Amino acid sequence: MAFIGERIVSATVYLSHVARAQVAAAEADLYRHLAVTPSGLCVACGEPEPCDGRYAALRVLLRYGVLPKRRPGAGGVRTSNGYKSMPGFVADHTRSNEAR
């Protein structure tokens, strides 16, 4: 949206089928590279976060001027006993530290 004088003007961007497919693939790559290990490494490629895979996906999204669809809980910490969100991971480790 943009303000021109007293009016609000908005623009709609239409993407071709090929562009929508590239955006969908970039979103899938982005979500695959969001999860990290407790040591801060990407679960998908093992690089320190933020990894090259995440940057490549973000470049595609920026090229088309779109934001990724929200998927709450997609980014989190993968521990040896499963997948947890950061608050759950921190709470579990805080409780285990307090018990000592």
C-alpha positions as CSV (number, residue, x, y, z in Angstrom):
1,M,0.0,0.0,0.0
2,A,1.1,3.5,-0.7
3,F,-0.3,6.8,0.2
4,I,-0.8,9.3,-2.6
5,G,-2.2,12.5,-1.2
6,E,-5.3,11.5,0.9
7,R,-5.9,8.2,-1.0
8,I,-4.5,4.7,-0.3
9,V,-3.3,3.0,-3.4
10,S,-2.6,-0.7,-3.4
11,A,-1.1,-2.9,-6.2
12,T,-1.7,-6.5,-6.9
13,V,1.1,-8.6,-8.4
14,Y,0.1,-11.6,-10.4
15,L,2.7,-14.4,-10.9
16,S,2.8,-16.9,-13.7
17,H,2.5,-20.6,-13.1
18,V,6.3,-21.0,-13.4
19,A,6.9,-18.2,-10.9
20,R,4.4,-19.7,-8.5
21,A,6.1,-23.0,-8.8
22,Q,9.5,-21.4,-8.1
23,V,8.0,-19.6,-5.0
24,A,6.5,-22.9,-3.7
25,A,9.9,-24.7,-4.1
26,A,11.7,-21.8,-2.4
27,E,9.2,-21.9,0.5
28,A,9.7,-25.7,0.9
29,D,13.5,-25.2,0.8
30,L,13.2,-22.4,3.4
31,Y,11.2,-24.5,5.8
32,R,13.6,-27.4,5.3
33,H,16.5,-25.1,6.3
34,L,14.8,-23.5,9.3
35,A,15.2,-26.2,11.9
36,V,18.5,-26.2,13.7
37,T,20.4,-28.4,16.2
38,P,21.0,-27.1,19.7
39,S,24.6,-26.2,18.5
40,G,23.1,-23.9,15.8
41,L,23.7,-26.1,12.8
42,C,21.1,-26.5,10.0
43,V,19.4,-29.9,10.2
44,A,19.1,-30.2,6.4
45,C,22.7,-29.4,5.4
46,G,24.8,-29.2,8.6
47,E,26.0,-25.6,8.0
48,P,26.0,-23.0,10.7
49,E,22.8,-21.0,10.7
50,P,21.8,-19.1,8.6
51,C,22.9,-21.5,5.9
52,D,23.4,-21.0,2.2
53,G,20.2,-23.0,1.5
54,R,18.1,-20.5,3.5
55,Y,19.7,-17.6,1.8
56,A,19.1,-19.1,-1.7
57,A,15.4,-19.6,-0.9
58,L,15.1,-16.1,0.5
59,R,16.7,-14.7,-2.7
60,V,14.0,-16.4,-4.8
61,L,11.2,-15.0,-2.6
62,L,12.7,-11.5,-2.7
63,R,13.0,-11.7,-6.5
64,Y,9.3,-12.1,-6.8
65,G,8.5,-9.7,-3.9
66,V,6.6,-12.3,-1.8
67,L,6.8,-13.3,1.8
68,P,6.8,-17.0,2.8
69,K,3.5,-18.4,4.1
70,R,3.5,-18.6,7.9
71,R,3.9,-22.0,9.4
72,P,4.0,-21.6,13.2
73,G,6.5,-24.0,14.7
74,A,8.3,-24.7,11.5
75,G,11.5,-23.2,12.9
76,G,12.7,-24.9,16.0
77,V,15.4,-26.9,17.6
78,R,15.8,-30.6,16.7
79,T,17.1,-32.5,19.7
80,S,18.2,-36.1,19.9
81,N,14.8,-37.1,21.3
82,G,12.6,-35.3,18.8
83,Y,11.6,-31.9,17.5
84,K,10.8,-29.0,19.9
85,S,10.2,-25.4,19.6
86,M,12.7,-23.1,21.1
87,P,10.6,-22.2,24.2
88,G,10.0,-25.9,24.9
89,F,13.7,-26.7,24.4
90,V,14.8,-23.9,26.7
91,A,12.2,-24.8,29.4
92,D,13.2,-28.5,29.3
93,H,16.8,-27.7,29.7
94,T,16.2,-25.1,32.4
95,R,14.2,-27.5,34.5
96,S,16.8,-30.2,34.1
97,N,19.5,-27.7,35.2
98,E,17.5,-26.7,38.2
99,A,17.1,-30.3,39.4
100,R,20.9,-30.6,39.7
